[in-house]
């Protein structure tokens, strides 16, 4: 499972880098903002999932019974 969280983290970092590199392009402002938002979201989710006890929190939110 840690592999997928790391993959989310790396994808988020790539999205932010791509979004920051295209900041001068006025025609693609929506795409840049979308990449930046998705990048931050992926990074936050992956860092949260790396924390100990996050599986219980997600299971409680999704009402999963172990």
Secondary structure by P-SEA (a helix, b strand, c coil): caaaaaaaaaaaaaaaaaaaaacccccaaaaaaaaaaaaaaaaaaaaaaaccaaaaaaaaaacccc
